[in-house]
Amino acid sequence: WTVKQTETMHWLQRSNLKTARAWRIKQALRSIYATATTPDEATPLLKRWLSWASRCRLEPFKRLGRTISKHLPGVLNGFNAGKHNGRVEAMNRSLQEARARARGYRRVENFIAMAYLIAGKLTHLPTSPFAPFLPVPQETT
């Protein structure tokens, strides 16, 4: 960041705007996920964050806090397993981009075929005819 952007961010962090408060709450939740590695470490941090979210007077965070509270055992289990759905979301984004590039497919079978080509990580396909030719190594005796 430039010096001016850094100064602006510091001013926003110290301001009393709702967006600044929302940003601080979001960053606090991100830091919990960045630092806690076990459910035992995450439990007190999440409970403190849930208390903050319930008192923050920002309805989206109150709703998020209620959702996390309702599913707290599963959320804590996520710290134990260390798994997430990032790959699935990335694959979904790739498929949605392919759909947008094509401006829709005439038949669902065409979209399914494109999904296999994009997300299937197929290794037995022939090389592209547009790929540069690689020289064949010559044996020397």
DRENPA-3360 file (N, C-alpha, C; in nm, 2 decimals, always signed):
BEGIN
1 = WTVKQTET = +0.08/-0.12/+0.00/+0.00/+0.00/+0.00/+0.09/+0.12/+0.00 ~ +0.03/+0.23/-0.06/+0.11/+0.36/-0.05/+0.09/+0.42/+0.09 ~ +0.17/+0.52/+0.11/+0.16/+0.59/+0.24/+0.02/+0.65/+0.26 ~ -0.04/+0.70/+0.16/-0.17/+0.77/+0.17/-0.28/+0.66/+0.20 ~ -0.27/+0.54/+0.13/-0.36/+0.44/+0.15/-0.35/+0.38/+0.29 ~ -0.23/+0.37/+0.34/-0.21/+0.33/+0.48/-0.27/+0.43/+0.58 ~ -0.24/+0.55/+0.56/-0.30/+0.66/+0.65/-0.45/+0.65/+0.64 ~ -0.51/+0.64/+0.53/-0.65/+0.63/+0.51/-0.71/+0.51/+0.59;
9 = MHWLQRSN = -0.64/+0.40/+0.58/-0.69/+0.28/+0.65/-0.68/+0.30/+0.80 ~ -0.57/+0.36/+0.85/-0.56/+0.38/+0.99/-0.67/+0.48/+1.04 ~ -0.70/+0.58/+0.96/-0.81/+0.67/+0.99/-0.94/+0.59/+1.00 ~ -0.97/+0.51/+0.90/-1.09/+0.43/+0.89/-1.10/+0.34/+1.01 ~ -0.99/+0.28/+1.05/-0.99/+0.19/+1.17/-1.03/+0.26/+1.30 ~ -0.99/+0.38/+1.31/-1.01/+0.46/+1.43/-1.15/+0.53/+1.43 ~ -1.21/+0.54/+1.31/-1.33/+0.61/+1.30/-1.45/+0.53/+1.36 ~ -1.56/+0.60/+1.38/-1.67/+0.53/+1.44/-1.78/+0.49/+1.34;
17 = LKTARAWR = -1.74/+0.47/+1.21/-1.83/+0.44/+1.11/-1.87/+0.29/+1.12 ~ -1.99/+0.26/+1.07/-2.04/+0.12/+1.08/-1.95/+0.03/+0.99 ~ -1.90/+0.08/+0.88/-1.82/+0.00/+0.79/-1.68/-0.03/+0.86 ~ -1.63/+0.06/+0.94/-1.51/+0.04/+1.01/-1.53/-0.07/+1.12 ~ -1.64/-0.06/+1.19/-1.67/-0.16/+1.29/-1.69/-0.30/+1.23 ~ -1.76/-0.30/+1.12/-1.78/-0.43/+1.05/-1.65/-0.49/+1.00 ~ -1.56/-0.40/+0.95/-1.43/-0.45/+0.91/-1.35/-0.51/+1.03 ~ -1.35/-0.44/+1.15/-1.28/-0.49/+1.26/-1.34/-0.62/+1.31;
25 = IKQALRSI = -1.47/-0.64/+1.31/-1.53/-0.76/+1.35/-1.49/-0.88/+1.25 ~ -1.49/-0.85/+1.12/-1.45/-0.94/+1.02/-1.31/-0.98/+1.04 ~ -1.22/-0.89/+1.06/-1.08/-0.92/+1.08/-1.05/-1.00/+1.21 ~ -1.13/-0.97/+1.31/-1.12/-1.05/+1.43/-1.15/-1.20/+1.41 ~ -1.26/-1.22/+1.33/-1.30/-1.36/+1.30/-1.19/-1.43/+1.21 ~ -1.14/-1.35/+1.12/-1.03/-1.41/+1.03/-0.91/-1.44/+1.11 ~ -0.88/-1.36/+1.21/-0.76/-1.39/+1.29/-0.78/-1.51/+1.38 ~ -0.90/-1.54/+1.42/-0.93/-1.66/+1.49/-0.90/-1.78/+1.41;
33 = YATATTPD = -0.95/-1.78/+1.28/-0.92/-1.89/+1.19/-0.77/-1.90/+1.15 ~ -0.70/-1.79/+1.16/-0.56/-1.79/+1.12/-0.47/-1.84/+1.23 ~ -0.51/-1.82/+1.36/-0.42/-1.85/+1.47/-0.46/-1.98/+1.54 ~ -0.59/-2.01/+1.56/-0.63/-2.13/+1.63/-0.62/-2.25/+1.55 ~ -0.56/-2.36/+1.61/-0.54/-2.48/+1.53/-0.62/-2.60/+1.59 ~ -0.67/-2.59/+1.71/-0.74/-2.69/+1.77/-0.88/-2.63/+1.82 ~ -0.98/-2.72/+1.84/-1.10/-2.67/+1.90/-1.08/-2.61/+2.04 ~ -0.99/-2.66/+2.12/-0.97/-2.61/+2.25/-0.92/-2.47/+2.24;
41 = EATPLLKR = -0.83/-2.44/+2.15/-0.78/-2.30/+2.13/-0.89/-2.21/+2.08 ~ -0.98/-2.26/+1.99/-1.07/-2.18/+1.92/-1.20/-2.15/+2.00 ~ -1.23/-2.24/+2.10/-1.35/-2.22/+2.17/-1.36/-2.09/+2.25 ~ -1.26/-2.05/+2.33/-1.27/-1.92/+2.40/-1.27/-1.80/+2.31 ~ -1.19/-1.82/+2.20/-1.18/-1.70/+2.11/-1.32/-1.69/+2.03 ~ -1.38/-1.80/+1.99/-1.51/-1.79/+1.92/-1.61/-1.74/+2.02 ~ -1.61/-1.78/+2.14/-1.72/-1.74/+2.24/-1.70/-1.59/+2.26 ~ -1.58/-1.54/+2.27/-1.56/-1.39/+2.29/-1.61/-1.32/+2.16;
49 = WLSWASRC = -1.57/-1.37/+2.04/-1.62/-1.31/+1.92/-1.77/-1.31/+1.91 ~ -1.83/-1.42/+1.94/-1.98/-1.43/+1.94/-2.04/-1.33/+2.03 ~ -1.98/-1.30/+2.15/-2.04/-1.20/+2.24/-2.03/-1.06/+2.17 ~ -1.91/-1.04/+2.11/-1.89/-0.91/+2.04/-1.99/-0.89/+1.93 ~ -2.01/-1.00/+1.85/-2.10/-0.99/+1.73/-2.25/-0.97/+1.78 ~ -2.29/-1.03/+1.89/-2.42/-1.01/+1.93/-2.45/-0.87/+1.99 ~ -2.35/-0.80/+2.03/-2.37/-0.67/+2.08/-2.33/-0.56/+1.98 ~ -2.29/-0.59/+1.86/-2.23/-0.49/+1.77/-2.33/-0.40/+1.70;
57 = RLEPFKRL = -2.46/-0.42/+1.71/-2.57/-0.34/+1.65/-2.56/-0.34/+1.50 ~ -2.49/-0.44/+1.44/-2.49/-0.46/+1.30/-2.56/-0.59/+1.27 ~ -2.68/-0.58/+1.20/-2.77/-0.70/+1.19/-2.70/-0.81/+1.11 ~ -2.62/-0.79/+1.01/-2.56/-0.90/+0.94/-2.47/-0.98/+1.03 ~ -2.39/-0.91/+1.12/-2.31/-0.98/+1.21/-2.38/-1.05/+1.32 ~ -2.49/-0.99/+1.36/-2.58/-1.06/+1.46/-2.63/-1.19/+1.41 ~ -2.67/-1.18/+1.28/-2.73/-1.30/+1.21/-2.62/-1.41/+1.20 ~ -2.50/-1.36/+1.16/-2.38/-1.46/+1.15/-2.35/-1.52/+1.28;
65 = GRTISKHL = -2.35/-1.44/+1.39/-2.33/-1.49/+1.52/-2.43/-1.59/+1.56 ~ -2.55/-1.57/+1.53/-2.66/-1.67/+1.57/-2.63/-1.80/+1.49 ~ -2.60/-1.79/+1.36/-2.57/-1.91/+1.28/-2.45/-1.98/+1.33 ~ -2.34/-1.91/+1.37/-2.23/-1.98/+1.42/-2.26/-2.05/+1.56 ~ -2.34/-1.98/+1.64/-2.38/-2.04/+1.77/-2.46/-2.16/+1.75 ~ -2.55/-2.16/+1.65/-2.64/-2.28/+1.63/-2.55/-2.40/+1.58 ~ -2.45/-2.37/+1.50/-2.37/-2.48/+1.45/-2.23/-2.48/+1.51 ~ -2.22/-2.44/+1.64/-2.09/-2.43/+1.70/-2.01/-2.56/+1.71;
73 = PGVLNGFN = -2.07/-2.68/+1.74/-2.00/-2.80/+1.74/-1.94/-2.83/+1.60 ~ -2.01/-2.81/+1.49/-1.96/-2.83/+1.36/-1.85/-2.73/+1.32 ~ -1.86/-2.61/+1.37/-1.76/-2.51/+1.34/-1.63/-2.55/+1.41 ~ -1.64/-2.59/+1.54/-1.52/-2.64/+1.61/-1.46/-2.76/+1.55 ~ -1.55/-2.85/+1.50/-1.50/-2.97/+1.44/-1.42/-2.94/+1.31 ~ -1.45/-2.83/+1.25/-1.37/-2.78/+1.13/-1.23/-2.75/+1.17 ~ -1.21/-2.70/+1.30/-1.07/-2.67/+1.34/-1.00/-2.80/+1.36 ~ -1.07/-2.91/+1.40/-1.01/-3.04/+1.43/-0.97/-3.10/+1.30;
81 = AGKHNGRV = -1.06/-3.10/+1.20/-1.04/-3.17/+1.08/-0.94/-3.09/+0.99 ~ -0.94/-2.96/+0.99/-0.86/-2.88/+0.91/-0.90/-2.88/+0.76 ~ -1.02/-2.92/+0.73/-1.07/-2.92/+0.60/-1.16/-2.80/+0.57 ~ -1.17/-2.77/+0.44/-1.26/-2.66/+0.40/-1.31/-2.68/+0.26 ~ -1.40/-2.60/+0.22/-1.46/-2.62/+0.08/-1.40/-2.52/-0.02 ~ -1.28/-2.48/+0.00/-1.22/-2.38/-0.09/-1.20/-2.44/-0.23 ~ -1.16/-2.56/-0.24/-1.15/-2.62/-0.38/-1.28/-2.63/-0.45 ~ -1.38/-2.67/-0.38/-1.52/-2.68/-0.44/-1.56/-2.54/-0.49;
89 = EAMNRSLQ = -1.54/-2.44/-0.41/-1.58/-2.30/-0.45/-1.50/-2.26/-0.57 ~ -1.37/-2.29/-0.57/-1.29/-2.25/-0.69/-1.34/-2.32/-0.81 ~ -1.37/-2.45/-0.80/-1.42/-2.52/-0.92/-1.56/-2.47/-0.96 ~ -1.64/-2.43/-0.87/-1.77/-2.37/-0.90/-1.75/-2.24/-0.98 ~ -1.65/-2.16/-0.93/-1.62/-2.03/-1.00/-1.58/-2.06/-1.14 ~ -1.49/-2.16/-1.16/-1.44/-2.19/-1.30/-1.56/-2.23/-1.39 ~ -1.65/-2.31/-1.33/-1.76/-2.35/-1.41/-1.86/-2.24/-1.44 ~ -1.88/-2.15/-1.35/-1.96/-2.03/-1.37/-1.90/-1.94/-1.48;
97 = EARARARG = -1.77/-1.93/-1.47/-1.70/-1.84/-1.57/-1.71/-1.90/-1.71 ~ -1.70/-2.04/-1.72/-1.72/-2.10/-1.85/-1.86/-2.08/-1.90 ~ -1.96/-2.09/-1.81/-2.10/-2.07/-1.85/-2.12/-1.92/-1.90 ~ -2.06/-1.83/-1.83/-2.07/-1.69/-1.87/-2.00/-1.66/-2.01 ~ -1.88/-1.72/-2.03/-1.81/-1.71/-2.15/-1.89/-1.76/-2.27 ~ -1.96/-1.87/-2.25/-2.04/-1.93/-2.36/-2.17/-1.86/-2.37 ~ -2.21/-1.77/-2.28/-2.34/-1.71/-2.27/-2.45/-1.81/-2.28 ~ -2.43/-1.91/-2.20/-2.53/-2.02/-2.19/-2.50/-2.13/-2.29;
105 = YRRVENFI = -2.54/-2.25/-2.26/-2.52/-2.36/-2.35/-2.66/-2.40/-2.40 ~ -2.66/-2.45/-2.52/-2.79/-2.49/-2.59/-2.85/-2.61/-2.52 ~ -2.76/-2.70/-2.48/-2.81/-2.82/-2.41/-2.73/-2.85/-2.28 ~ -2.79/-2.90/-2.18/-2.72/-2.93/-2.06/-2.61/-3.03/-2.08 ~ -2.62/-3.12/-2.18/-2.51/-3.21/-2.20/-2.38/-3.14/-2.24 ~ -2.39/-3.03/-2.31/-2.28/-2.95/-2.35/-2.21/-2.89/-2.23 ~ -2.29/-2.84/-2.14/-2.23/-2.78/-2.02/-2.17/-2.89/-1.93 ~ -2.22/-3.01/-1.93/-2.16/-3.12/-1.85/-2.03/-3.16/-1.91;
113 = AMAYLIAG = -2.03/-3.16/-2.05/-1.90/-3.19/-2.11/-1.79/-3.09/-2.08 ~ -1.83/-2.96/-2.08/-1.74/-2.86/-2.05/-1.69/-2.87/-1.90 ~ -1.78/-2.91/-1.81/-1.74/-2.93/-1.67/-1.64/-3.04/-1.66 ~ -1.66/-3.15/-1.73/-1.56/-3.25/-1.73/-1.42/-3.20/-1.78 ~ -1.42/-3.12/-1.89/-1.30/-3.07/-1.95/-1.23/-2.98/-1.85 ~ -1.31/-2.89/-1.78/-1.25/-2.79/-1.70/-1.20/-2.85/-1.56 ~ -1.29/-2.93/-1.50/-1.26/-2.97/-1.36/-1.22/-3.11/-1.35 ~ -1.22/-3.19/-1.46/-1.18/-3.33/-1.45/-1.04/-3.36/-1.44;
121 = KLTHLPTS = -0.95/-3.26/-1.47/-0.81/-3.28/-1.47/-0.77/-3.40/-1.55 ~ -0.82/-3.41/-1.67/-0.80/-3.53/-1.75/-0.65/-3.53/-1.80 ~ -0.59/-3.64/-1.80/-0.44/-3.65/-1.84/-0.43/-3.73/-1.97 ~ -0.53/-3.80/-2.01/-0.51/-3.88/-2.13/-0.55/-3.81/-2.26 ~ -0.58/-3.68/-2.26/-0.62/-3.61/-2.38/-0.49/-3.59/-2.47 ~ -0.51/-3.58/-2.60/-0.40/-3.55/-2.69/-0.35/-3.41/-2.67 ~ -0.23/-3.38/-2.70/-0.17/-3.25/-2.69/-0.24/-3.15/-2.79 ~ -0.24/-3.03/-2.75/-0.30/-2.93/-2.84/-0.23/-2.91/-2.97;
129 = PFAPFLPV = -0.30/-2.90/-3.08/-0.23/-2.88/-3.21/-0.16/-2.74/-3.21 ~ -0.19/-2.65/-3.12/-0.13/-2.52/-3.12/-0.01/-2.52/-3.03 ~ +0.02/-2.63/-2.96/+0.14/-2.63/-2.87/+0.26/-2.63/-2.96 ~ +0.37/-2.57/-2.92/+0.49/-2.57/-3.00/+0.55/-2.71/-2.99 ~ +0.61/-2.75/-3.11/+0.67/-2.88/-3.12/+0.80/-2.88/-3.03 ~ +0.82/-2.99/-2.96/+0.94/-3.01/-2.89/+1.03/-3.10/-2.97 ~ +1.16/-3.06/-2.98/+1.25/-3.15/-3.05/+1.27/-3.29/-2.99 ~ +1.28/-3.39/-3.08/+1.30/-3.52/-3.03/+1.45/-3.54/-3.00;
137 = PQETT = +1.48/-3.59/-2.88/+1.62/-3.60/-2.85/+1.68/-3.72/-2.94 ~ +1.80/-3.69/-2.99/+1.87/-3.79/-3.07/+1.97/-3.87/-2.98 ~ +1.97/-4.00/-3.00/+2.06/-4.09/-2.93/+2.19/-4.08/-2.99 ~ +2.29/-4.08/-2.91/+2.43/-4.08/-2.96/+2.50/-4.20/-2.91 ~ +2.57/-4.27/-3.00/+2.65/-4.39/-2.96/+2.79/-4.37/-2.97;
% end
